[in-house]
């Protein structure tokens, strides 16, 4: 049930639009008690939008609005394995090089956010399928 009286969100979750991961992202947020306490922005390539001139304005607008309108204090950036916006495993190889690319881009996106909003905490996660489950690895 929606609570229209609640107008604050502690978090903004930025994740890829890839429907293969939607349920797992929702379950992860639910596990952390964030459903109903996070704004969400699903967009192809998630973190990559903070690094590309053609999408930076849109990505930063989501952060700005969440902070201004909902008093958000933490952005959760979720990259995922085999992301089509990057060309997937076919381009990135599926191994340590792929992980390094997502990790580097998550860190770079966090810097872009913090350059504009130094008071906002940014959490970085890499979602990787492991059998029937998806593991959410924290990137530091």
ChimeraX attribute file (.defattr): number of C-alpha atoms within 10 A of each C-alpha:
attribute: neighborCount
match mode: 1-to-1
recipient: residues
	/A:1	4
	/A:2	6
	/A:3	7
	/A:4	6
	/A:5	6
	/A:6	10
	/A:7	10
	/A:8	17
	/A:9	20
	/A:10	17
	/A:11	27
	/A:12	25
	/A:13	22
	/A:14	26
	/A:15	24
	/A:16	25
	/A:17	16
	/A:18	17
	/A:19	10
	/A:20	10
	/A:21	18
	/A:22	14
	/A:23	10
	/A:24	17
	/A:25	19
	/A:26	13
	/A:27	14
	/A:28	16
	/A:29	17
	/A:30	13
	/A:31	10
	/A:32	9
	/A:33	11
	/A:34	18
	/A:35	16
	/A:36	16
	/A:37	18
	/A:38	22
	/A:39	22
	/A:40	16
	/A:41	17
	/A:42	15
	/A:43	16
	/A:44	18
	/A:45	21
	/A:46	26
	/A:47	27
	/A:48	21
	/A:49	20
	/A:50	23
	/A:51	17
	/A:52	12
	/A:53	9
	/A:54	10
	/A:55	12
	/A:56	16
	/A:57	12
	/A:58	13
	/A:59	21
	/A:60	17
	/A:61	11
	/A:62	16
	/A:63	24
	/A:64	17
	/A:65	14
	/A:66	23
	/A:67	22
	/A:68	11
	/A:69	11
	/A:70	19
	/A:71	15
	/A:72	22
	/A:73	17
	/A:74	20
	/A:75	24
	/A:76	20
	/A:77	23
	/A:78	25
	/A:79	27
	/A:80	24
	/A:81	20
	/A:82	21
	/A:83	21
	/A:84	15
	/A:85	14
	/A:86	17
	/A:87	11
	/A:88	15
	/A:89	14
	/A:90	11
	/A:91	12
	/A:92	19
	/A:93	13
	/A:94	13
	/A:95	10
	/A:96	9
	/A:97	11
	/A:98	19
	/A:99	19
	/A:100	12
	/A:101	12
	/A:102	24
	/A:103	20
	/A:104	13
	/A:105	19
	/A:106	27
	/A:107	17
	/A:108	16
	/A:109	23
	/A:110	23
	/A:111	15
	/A:112	16
	/A:113	20
	/A:114	14
	/A:115	11
	/A:116	12
	/A:117	17
	/A:118	11
	/A:119	11
	/A:120	18
	/A:121	15
	/A:122	23
	/A:123	18
	/A:124	21
	/A:125	21
	/A:126	20
	/A:127	20
	/A:128	17
	/A:129	16
	/A:130	8
	/A:131	7
	/A:132	6
	/A:133	10
	/A:134	17
	/A:135	16
	/A:136	18
	/A:137	14
	/A:138	12
	/A:139	15
	/A:140	9
